[in-house]
């Protein structure tokens, strides 16, 4: 699937969920959610990471399907390693300042993103809280 169609899929999902364009500083509760996610990643706790994520995750990575269902995430430890660089992105997810993606033509539009050396993580409000909703590996 091409990047434009993946961006459209993510944008459509975000629009359907009522995500509004944000301006200014990231919401404080997003930082709390990112810290919880980073802690779960560091512990390699796939169930906790899944609980802090919204499935299917939208994925933009070379030769990978455009979405990742929860069951596949929980049973395929290689996917965990692929997405989180075997835990090497923990500090970045926890501490880096997120940017809000406004351009509807780009992957991750209308979500907060964190760039961890080409591993990009996308967050939006889902299921009553902030969740990881997508991942892009722009290094490939």
Residue pairs with C-beta under 8 A, 6 or more apart in sequence:
1 9
1 66
3 60
3 107
4 105
5 66
6 58
6 59
6 60
6 66
6 107
7 104
7 105
7 106
7 107
7 108
7 109
9 58
9 66
9 67
10 58
10 107
10 108
10 109
10 111
10 122
10 133
10 134
11 104
11 109
11 110
13 58
13 133
14 109
14 110
14 111
14 124
14 133
15 110
17 124
17 125
17 126
19 110
19 111
19 124
19 125
20 110
21 100
21 102
21 110
22 100
22 112
23 100
26 97
26 98
26 100
26 112
27 130
29 129
29 130
30 98
30 112
30 123
30 130
32 130
33 52
33 123
33 129
33 130
33 131
34 93
34 94
34 98
34 114
34 123
34 130
35 94
36 52
37 49
37 52
37 53
37 93
37 94
37 132
38 90
38 91
38 93
38 94
39 94
40 48
40 49
40 51
40 52
41 49
41 84
41 87
41 89
41 90
41 93
42 87
42 90
44 80
44 87
46 73
46 74
46 77
46 80
47 74
49 73
49 80
49 132
50 70
50 73
50 74
52 131
52 132
53 70
53 73
53 131
53 132
53 133
54 124
54 126
54 127
54 131
54 132
54 133
55 68
55 69
55 70
55 73
56 67
56 68
56 69
56 70
57 67
57 68
57 73
57 83
57 132
57 133
57 134
57 135
58 66
58 67
58 107
58 122
58 133
58 134
58 135
59 65
59 66
59 67
59 68
59 134
59 135
59 136
60 66
60 107
60 134
60 135
60 136
60 137
60 138
61 82
61 135
61 136
61 137
61 140
62 137
62 140
64 82
68 79
68 83
72 79
73 79
73 80
82 137
83 119
83 135
84 90
84 119
85 116
85 119
89 116
89 117
89 119
89 121
92 114
92 116
92 117
92 119
93 114
93 116
93 121
96 114
96 115
96 116
97 114
98 112
98 113
98 114
98 123
99 112
99 113
99 114
99 115
100 111
100 112
100 113
101 108
101 109
101 110
101 111
101 112
101 113
101 122
102 109
102 110
103 109
104 110
107 120
107 122
107 134
107 136
108 120
108 122
108 134
108 136
110 124
111 122
111 123
111 124
111 133
111 134
112 122
112 123
112 124
113 120
113 121
113 122
113 123
114 120
114 121
114 123
115 138
117 139
118 137
118 138
118 139
119 135
119 136
119 137
119 138
119 139
120 135
120 136
120 137
120 138
121 132
121 134
121 135
122 132
122 133
122 134
122 135
122 136
123 130
123 131
123 132
123 133
124 130
124 131
124 133
125 131
126 133
